[in-house]
Amino acid sequence: MGRTFAVKALERASGETGLVPGQIVDAYPDLYMSHTATWRCIKTWERMGEPELFDKDRIAMVMDHISPAQTAKIAGDHRLSRGFRDKMGIKNFFDVNAGIAHVVLMENGLVKPGNLIIGTDSHSTIYGALGALGTGVGFSEITAAWVTGKLWMRVPESMKIVVKGPLPAGVYPKDVMLKLIGDISADGATYFSVEFHGDWVESLSTSERMTLCNLAMEAGAKNAVVPPDAETMRYLAEHGVDLDTVQPLASDPDAVFERAIELDATELEPQIAIPHNVDDVVGISGVAGTKVDQVFIGSCANAKYDDLAIAAKYLKGNRIAPGVRLVVTPASADIMAKAAADGIVTTLIESGALITNPGCGACAGSGGAMADGEVTLSTANRNFRGRMGSYESSIYLSSPAVAAASAVTGVITDPRHVVVPA
C-alpha cells in the first residue's frame, strides 16, 4: 500500500519507518517559528533555567502581529525578543518592518518541500504551498522544541481534494476555499492532512497555493499541501534556495485517503462568509447590496502581490465610496516594494485607500477597529465576533476582487458587475 505525504514527511522527521495514521512519533522539526508573542516562549525558557538550545539555526522569530508596538508593554515584549536574539545568536530574526511571518519565511528561502515546520500560529498550514508539512502549535511546544529539538506528533489521516476548473471570470482561489469550508464545515477536516490535486491546482501560482493551504486551517486541517512541481522549484530558485538541497515529497499513486472530495468550480460565483463564522458561507448573490463601513485588504490569506494587483485592477480610475474606509496592509516589505515599483500602491492611494506598514494589521486587531454596529468586508481568514473591535460589529469575508469592487460602491458587490479599464 502506498504512503501519503503526511506519512512520508513524519517518517523523514522522526527517522522511523512504517508509520501509519494515528501513530505517535517523536518528530524533529526543521524550523520553529514564533511571532510577536515570542516573549512567552522566552519567559518559559527562563523559568526552565535557560537550558542550552538544540539548534539555534532552526529558530525563526517574526515580530508581525502588532507592528510597530502600540503600547509600552508590547514594546517591552519586542525588546525582550531582540535581547534573546542578541544573547543566543539567532540569525533568523525579522523585526517589525518585515511583514507577516509565513510570507516572510517563504520569501527568505526558509521553507522547503518535505520540511516539517511548526509555528505559534494556526495558519502555519500555509507552508504546504511549497510542499512542506506546516502546522500550528502552542508556545510551550515551541519552547520545548528549542531545547529538545523534538515534538510529539500524531500521524494524521489524509484527505484528497480535487478542484475542477477553470474558474469563471471574477472568481478566485479564495472563493474556492470559502465554498469548500462552507460545504464541509469548520471541523470537516479536523486533524487531516489535506492534499489539493487536479489540473486546476497545478495551474496555480505559489501565491494562489498559499491561499488554499492557509484557509484549509479554517476547516480544521492539521496541515495542507500542494504536491511540489515545476512552479514550486521556480519559486524556490527565485528566492535563493539551492535546488540541490531540495528533496520533494508527494503521496504515492496508490496511497489510501481517508476521505476524498471533488469540487466543480467551473460555474462558481464569488463566495462570502457572513458573520460570525467562517463556515457560514453564501454565494454573493445572497448578500449583494449589504452596506459596508470598512474594507480591509490584508492578512496571510490575501495580501500578497497578486492580491494587491487584483484589487488595483478594480480600483484604478475609481474612488472609494463616501463614508467607506479602505485599509490595505501588504503581507511583507518585499511585496510592498514591488507593488510600489509597479504603480499598484499609487493606484490604491489615488482611490482613497489607507496603506499601512506590512504585517498582520487589522486581522490581528492591530488597527482598523470598528465601532458598534459597523460592518467590515475583509480578505482575512476569520470573521469571529469582536476580532476587529466591537463585539457588536460584523465581519464578512471575501476575495480581494469583491473587496475592491465593494469599496468603490459602498456595498457588497459582485466584481463581475463592475467595469474595469482595459
C-alpha positions, 0 to 999 in steps of 0.5 A: 500500500502506498504512503501519503505525504503526511506519512512520508514527511513524519517518517523523514522527521522522526527517522522511523519507518512504517508509520501509519495514521494515528501513530505517535512519533517523536518528530524533529522539526526543521524550523520553529517559528514564533511571532510577536508573542515570542516573549512567552516562549522566552519567559518559559525558557527562563523559568526552565533555567535557560537550558542550552538550545538544540539548534539555534539555526532552526529558530525563526522569530517574526515580530508581525502581529502588532507592528510597530508596538502600540503600547509600552508593554508590547514594546517591552515584549519586542525588546525582550525578543531582540535581547534573546536574539542578541544573547543566543545568536539567532540569525533568523530574526525579522523585526517589525518592518518585515511583514507577516511571518509565513510570507516572510519565511517563504520569501527568505528561502526558509521553507522547503518541500518535505520540511516539517515546520511548526509555528505559534500560529494556526495558519502555519498550514500555509507552508504546504504551498511549497510542499512542506508539512506546516502546522500550528502549535502552542508556545510551550511546544515551541519552547520545548522544541528549542531545547529538545529539538523534538515534538510529539506528533500524531500521524494524521489521516489524509484527505484528497481534494480535487478542484475542477476548473477553470474558474469563471471570470471574477472568481478566485482561489479564495472563493474556492476555499470559502465554498469548500469550508462552507460545504464541509464545515469548520471541523470537516477536516479536523486533524487531516492532512489535506492534499489539493490535486487536479489540473486546476491546482497545478495551474496555480501560482505559489501565491494562489497555493498559499491561499488554499493551504492557509484557509484549509486551517479554517476547516480544521486541517492539521496541515495542507499541501500542494504536491511540489512541481515545476512552479514550486522549484521556480519559486524556490530558485527565485528566492535563493534556495539551492535546488540541490538541497531540495528533496520533494515529497508527494503521496504515492499513486496508490496511497489510501485517503481517508476521505476524498472530495471533488469540487466543480468550480467551473460555474462558481460565483464569488463566495462570502462568509457572513458573520460570525463564522467562517463556515457560514458561507453564501454565494454573493448573490445572497448578500449583494447590496449589504452596506459596508463601513470598512474594507480591509485588504490584508492578512496571510490569506490575501495580501500578497502581490497578486492580491494587491494587483487584483484589487488595483485592477478594480480600483484604478480610475475609481474612488472609494465610496463616501463614508467607506474606509479602505485599509490595505496592509501588504503581507511583507516589505518585499511585496510592498516594494514591488507593488510600489515599483509597479504603480499598484500602491499609487493606484490604491492611494489615488482611490482613497485607500489607507496603506499601512506598514506590512504585517498582520494589521487589522486581522490581528486587531492591530488597527482598523477597529470598528465601532458598534454596529459597523460592518467590515468586508475583509480578505482575512481568514476569520470573521469571529465576533469582536476580532476587529473591535466591537463585539457588536460589529460584523465581519464578512469575508471575501476575495480581494476582487469583491473587496475592491469592487465593494469599496468603490460602491459602498456595498457588497458587490459582485466584481463581475458587475463592475467595469474595469479599464482595459 
